[in-house]
Amino acid sequence: MYERIRELREDNDLNQSQIAEILNVSQSTYSRYESGYLDVPSEVLIALSKHYNVSVDYILGLTDK
């Protein structure tokens, strides 16, 4: 999951600060999500899936679409 959220961010040409602002979290919190040091809350997973137009299952690595 952590690699997927990094790949989605990079594929959309966003830096960590930009996506953190979209999610209304600090850049350091978002960095911890990507590195796996902090569990990603369900509301953040939902926000990421809506922003990137992918399913939560994709972000979690359960599907490839």
C-alpha positions as CSV (number, residue, x, y, z in Angstrom):
1,M,0.0,0.0,0.0
2,Y,2.7,2.5,0.9
3,E,4.5,2.1,-2.4
4,R,1.2,2.5,-4.2
5,I,0.4,5.9,-2.6
6,R,3.9,7.1,-3.4
7,E,3.6,5.9,-7.1
8,L,0.2,7.5,-7.4
9,R,1.6,10.8,-6.1
10,E,4.6,10.7,-8.4
11,D,2.6,9.7,-11.4
12,N,0.4,12.8,-10.8
13,D,3.5,15.0,-10.5
14,L,2.7,16.0,-6.9
15,N,5.2,16.5,-4.1
16,Q,4.4,15.3,-0.5
17,S,3.5,18.9,0.6
18,Q,1.0,19.2,-2.2
19,I,-0.9,16.0,-1.4
20,A,-0.6,16.7,2.3
21,E,-2.4,20.0,1.7
22,I,-5.1,18.2,-0.3
23,L,-5.6,15.7,2.6
24,N,-5.4,18.5,5.2
25,V,-2.5,16.8,7.0
26,S,1.1,18.0,7.6
27,Q,3.8,17.0,5.1
28,S,5.6,15.0,7.9
29,T,2.4,13.0,8.6
30,Y,2.0,12.3,4.9
31,S,5.7,11.2,4.7
32,R,5.0,8.8,7.5
33,Y,2.1,7.3,5.6
34,E,4.3,6.7,2.5
35,S,7.1,5.2,4.6
36,G,4.8,2.9,6.5
37,Y,5.7,4.4,9.9
38,L,2.1,5.6,10.4
39,D,-1.1,3.7,9.5
40,V,-3.2,5.4,6.9
41,P,-6.6,6.2,8.4
42,S,-9.7,5.0,6.5
43,E,-10.8,8.6,5.8
44,V,-7.4,9.4,4.2
45,L,-7.6,6.2,2.1
46,I,-11.0,7.3,0.8
47,A,-9.8,10.8,0.1
48,L,-6.8,9.4,-1.8
49,S,-9.0,7.0,-3.8
50,K,-11.3,9.9,-4.8
51,H,-8.5,12.2,-5.6
52,Y,-6.7,9.7,-7.8
53,N,-9.9,8.1,-9.1
54,V,-8.9,4.6,-8.1
55,S,-10.5,2.2,-5.7
56,V,-9.4,1.8,-2.1
57,D,-8.8,-1.9,-3.0
58,Y,-6.2,-0.7,-5.6
59,I,-4.4,1.5,-3.0
60,L,-4.4,-1.5,-0.6
61,G,-2.9,-3.7,-3.3
62,L,-5.9,-6.0,-3.5
63,T,-6.5,-5.3,-7.2
64,D,-4.4,-4.0,-10.1
65,K,-7.1,-1.5,-11.3
